[in-house]
Amino acid sequence: MHTRERILQAAAEMLAEDVTTTLSVRAVAARAGVSTGSLRFHFPTQRALQDEVLTRIYRHFIPDEPIHDVSRPARDRLVDCLRQVLAAAGVGDEARAAWAAAYENFIAPEPSAKIRTAYLAQERVAAQRVEYWLGVLANEGALPREDFGRKVHFLLTVLNGLSVQRALPSDESVLQAETETLYLAVDAVLGTGTP
């Protein structure tokens, strides 16, 4: 196996074992059995390594993710990706059960180090997924390549709000309200405005 592939495999294994792990250059190099210089040759920054690992993981587990369908506009693809997250949250009883579990696990108990670590691990996985989508669109030129931190946080906040809305009683179409909100959020992130 080539050095680059050994590095990627080692990093993926580290994430599989502990999703909260930070892919430090030294730890990944040691795991792959290569020097830090060799790792830096293939991945000049820690960010480059993380991006490549996440790209491979997502392509492996979600090969038909809408973000890759370049025949459609970037804003529609990003909205569809965000919809996938909401679909996993469920509607009605399923959404209420998910939020009840979140409350019992993270809000009701005293915020210990263990609870904080568990929550932040979940939050990091969600943020990495959204950041991956934004990276794909940046590579296509649909938005500038930058630190996506604020945009990721904004989109996750919108998703959290919409998932709470799914758990609450409503007399309007959840799908219509969600669609409008998702497009507003995506337009804000992409800087596209409404067509």
C-alpha positions in Angstrom: 0.0 0.0 0.0 1.3 3.5 -0.9 2.2 5.9 1.9 -0.7 8.2 1.1 -3.2 5.3 1.4 -1.6 4.1 4.6 -2.0 7.5 6.1 -5.6 7.7 5.1 -6.4 4.3 6.3 -4.7 5.0 9.7 -6.7 8.3 10.1 -10.0 6.5 9.1 -9.3 3.8 11.6 -8.7 6.3 14.4 -12.0 8.0 13.6 -13.8 4.7 13.5 -12.4 3.8 17.0 -13.2 7.2 18.5 -15.2 9.8 16.6 -14.0 12.4 19.1 -10.4 11.9 18.2 -8.3 14.7 16.8 -6.3 13.7 13.8 -3.0 15.0 15.0 0.0 14.7 12.6 2.1 12.8 15.1 -0.7 10.3 16.1 -1.7 9.6 12.5 1.9 9.3 11.3 2.7 6.8 14.2 -0.4 4.8 13.4 0.5 4.7 9.7 4.1 3.8 10.4 5.4 6.9 8.5 7.4 9.9 9.5 5.6 13.2 10.2 7.6 14.7 7.3 6.1 12.0 5.0 2.6 12.8 6.2 3.2 16.5 5.7 4.4 15.8 2.2 1.1 14.2 1.3 -1.1 16.4 3.5 0.6 19.8 4.1 -2.0 20.7 6.8 -4.1 18.9 9.3 -7.1 20.3 7.6 -6.1 18.7 4.2 -5.8 15.3 5.9 -9.2 15.7 7.7 -10.9 16.8 4.5 -9.6 13.9 2.5 -10.5 11.3 5.2 -14.0 12.7 5.6 -14.5 12.8 1.8 -13.6 9.1 1.5 -15.8 8.1 4.5 -18.8 10.0 3.1 -18.3 8.6 -0.4 -18.0 5.1 1.0 -21.1 5.2 3.3 -23.2 7.7 1.3 -22.2 7.2 -2.3 -25.3 8.8 -3.8 -25.3 11.9 -1.6 -27.1 14.7 -3.4 -24.2 17.1 -3.0 -22.4 15.3 -5.8 -25.1 15.6 -8.4 -23.6 18.5 -10.4 -26.4 18.5 -12.9 -28.5 20.3 -10.2 -27.9 23.8 -8.8 -25.7 24.0 -5.7 -28.4 25.5 -3.5 -30.9 22.6 -4.3 -28.2 20.0 -3.6 -27.3 21.6 -0.2 -31.0 21.9 0.7 -31.5 18.2 -0.1 -28.5 17.3 2.1 -30.0 19.2 5.0 -33.3 17.5 4.4 -31.6 14.1 4.8 -30.5 15.2 8.3 -34.1 16.3 9.1 -35.5 13.0 7.7 -33.3 11.1 10.2 -34.9 13.2 13.0 -38.4 11.9 12.2 -41.7 13.7 12.6 -44.3 13.8 15.3 -43.9 11.0 17.8 -40.5 10.0 16.5 -39.2 13.6 16.7 -40.6 13.9 20.2 -38.9 10.7 21.3 -35.6 12.0 19.9 -35.8 15.3 21.7 -36.9 13.6 24.9 -33.8 11.4 24.7 -31.6 14.5 24.0 -33.2 16.2 27.0 -32.6 13.2 29.3 -29.1 12.6 28.1 -27.7 16.2 27.8 -30.0 18.8 29.4 -31.6 17.3 32.5 -28.4 15.9 34.2 -25.7 18.1 35.6 -23.3 18.9 32.7 -20.4 16.6 33.7 -17.2 16.2 31.7 -18.5 12.9 30.4 -21.8 14.4 29.2 -20.1 17.4 27.6 -17.7 15.1 25.8 -20.5 12.9 24.5 -22.5 15.8 23.3 -19.5 17.6 21.7 -18.6 14.4 19.9 -22.1 14.2 18.3 -21.9 17.9 17.5 -18.5 17.5 15.9 -19.7 14.7 13.6 -22.7 16.8 12.5 -20.4 19.8 11.9 -17.9 17.7 9.9 -20.7 16.5 7.6 -22.0 20.0 6.9 -18.5 21.3 6.5 -17.8 18.5 4.0 -20.9 19.6 1.9 -19.7 23.2 1.9 -16.2 22.0 0.9 -17.6 20.2 -2.1 -19.5 23.4 -3.2 -16.4 25.5 -2.6 -14.3 23.2 -4.8 -16.9 23.8 -7.5 -16.7 27.5 -7.0 -20.2 27.9 -5.6 -18.8 29.7 -2.5 -15.4 30.9 -1.5 -13.0 28.5 0.2 -12.7 29.8 3.8 -13.1 28.8 7.4 -16.7 27.5 7.3 -17.1 27.6 11.1 -19.8 30.3 11.3 -21.7 28.9 8.3 -21.7 25.4 9.7 -22.9 26.6 13.1 -25.7 28.6 11.4 -26.9 25.6 9.4 -26.8 23.3 12.4 -28.8 25.9 14.4 -31.4 26.0 11.7 -31.5 22.2 11.6 -31.9 22.0 15.4 -34.7 24.5 15.3 -36.5 22.7 12.5 -36.2 19.4 14.3 -37.8 20.9 17.4 -40.5 22.3 15.2 -41.2 18.7 13.9 -41.8 17.6 17.5 -44.2 20.4 18.2 -47.9 20.5 17.2 -48.5 22.5 14.1 -51.5 23.5 11.9 -49.4 24.3 8.8 -47.5 22.1 6.4 -44.2 21.1 8.0 -42.7 20.3 4.7 -43.6 23.7 3.2 -42.3 25.7 6.2 -39.1 23.6 6.3 -38.5 24.0 2.6 -38.8 27.8 2.8 -36.6 28.0 5.9 -33.9 25.7 4.4 -33.8 27.8 1.2 -33.5 31.0 3.2 -30.6 29.5 5.2 -28.8 28.0 2.2 -29.2 31.3 0.3 -27.6 33.1 3.3 -24.7 30.7 3.4 -24.1 30.7 -0.4 -24.8 34.4 -0.8 -27.2 33.7 -3.6 -30.5 35.3 -2.5 -33.7 34.1 -3.9 -33.9 33.4 -7.7 
